[in-house]
Amino acid sequence: MAERPIGTRRLVAVAIPLGAIAMLAAVVSVPRLPAGSAKSAEASPPVAPAVTQAPSASPPASASAPPLVRAIASLGEPSPGAASESASPKTTVAIPVPTIVFDSVIHDYRVRYPDGWTPTRSKDRREPDLLSADRYRWRGASRPTKLANLEAFVRGDQTDDCSAPWNVTEIDGRRALRRAGCGRVDAAVMVGATAYLFSLDGSGPYDPVLLFGRIAATIELPEPFVSTIHDFTLSIPPDWNVTRATEPSEPERFDGPRHLRFTVALHREATSADPVEWANDHFHRRSSIRRGEQYCPAKTSGPPVKDVEFRHRSIDGHPAAIRSSCGYVDAAVVAKDRIYELSLQSPHIGAGGDDAAFALLAPRIDVGTPSGTGPVWSRTFVSKSNGYVLHYPVDWGVSPASPPDGHDVFQTSHSRARLSIWARSKPRRQELDVYAAALLPHHATGDGCHWSSPGIIWIPSYPQQFKPIKIAGHHAVVRTECDFIEAVVEVGDHALVLVFGSGSRKPGAGRTMFDLFTRALEVTERS
């Protein structure tokens, strides 16, 4: 089943018709649309904006108002100090409703603008997109950044003498900063390593803060997708869905408009440094052979075609190979000892593929630095007391052992998964599987696996035995029982113990993640 990436913009109740929002906004004297309501405009016909009174002259919404009215009133309230931010006088002229969609290919966002405005697309990353009216001008741009937070970016991006204060606001469900003064309204928001900058300047019949808020409420930013299994990140364009991989042998799948399908898979511990050579060995021909000639399978007539040869290119700063053939664009990306396999399938039945769509997707993928450090498994924890180094995903956190001989615990906020690692002394002559069985009690007792939580509380099973394995180059034993995977690694006169609980109430469900963790483990000396 297709899985939509979870983003706060999809948690907003967008099914409210735009006309209802405009009328309710008039009732509570809040002429700005709530964040996230942009999508409802697609399904609703353009509506005539209601004339609103000046905010200063409007009484507050009554406590007896219907819950929906009160909810929209609270969503549309300007931030503290917003009234003093606007330099223009209060007006009774209605704020225009943005209804026309503008997609920025260069800067990677979507916004709506009012009828009668003129869009001007930027030609490269150095200049912004422009949306212009008689007296107003909207700018939208993006900029890559290595700064860790939005405040640091805003401080470092000051290129003028405007001293207006920045206030916290929200854009597309994300925390943003906004300021009003010096003849314009500015806002900044970050998505991953990209900062988005929006600005409105000009003077006329509309309150600039309210006009900016009305347009900013329609902004859609890319959804960051993190692939824990295949170790990459991808900023998903609007209107694309993702189906997550559950095993390393499965690719991550992204389905977009016009029946486009984009897949990404990872091949670890690859030995080839030449992407063209690897691609020729691993990608099969997209054409078929009939009567000694090559044809695209969907092409029942016409002249024969040939698969285009893979050509050297660069993706995300890494050497890559790309080929367009029979509706597919295939690519291989070499990132140190990892090779990423990318394929874009389209209904195009000609000799090539949808190169324009691939050119839109390729810059959005992050497979790590040229040195090979991945964007997902890029954090490092050094445990001197327990004697190991572990690289772990960016969306996981670690609680170091306290006291020093306790457990180091790794957890993620989006699931019940948990990894504990600790060290214990071990007699050298004792067999490792015997030692592990005495150290770690069974999880399957009696007639199966039991849980105290609601729902499935019992699964038939029986106690498992430890099996030999190699972990971090050392002799080890591993056991999968209920929703736990446990391993004991022999290191001289002590043992390193790993216990991974998936929390999924499914036996063996966490084995994929456990194997990824063991590959990222390095055994060191204990302090």
Buried (B, 14 or more C-beta within 10 A) or exposed (E): EEEEBEBEBEEBEBEBBBBBBBEBBBBBBBBBBBBBBBBBBEEBEBBEBBEBBEBEEBEEBEEEBEEEBBBBBEBBBBBEEBEEBBBBEEBEEBBBBBBBBBBBEBBBBBBBBBEEBEBEBBEEBEBBBBBBBEEBBBBBBBBEBEBEEBEEBBEEBEEEEEEBEBBEBBBBBBEBBBBBBBEBBBBBBBBBBBBBBBBBBBEBEBBBBBBBBBBBBBBBBBBBBBBBBBBBBBBBBBEBBBBBBEEBEBBBBBBBEEEBBBBBBBBEEBEBEEBBBBBBEBBEEBBEEEEEEBBBEEBEEEEBBEBBEBEEBEBBEBBBBBBBBBBBBBBBBBBBEBBBBBBBBBEBEBBBBBBEBBEBBBEBBBBBBEEEEBBBBBBEBEBEBBBBBBBBBBEBBBEBBEEEEBBBBBBBEEBEBBBBBBBEEBEEEEEBBEBBBEEBEBBBEEEEBBBEEEEEEEBEBEEBEBEEBEBBEBEBBBBBBBBBBBBBBBBEEBBBBBBBBBBEBEBBBBBBBBBBBBEBBEBBEBE
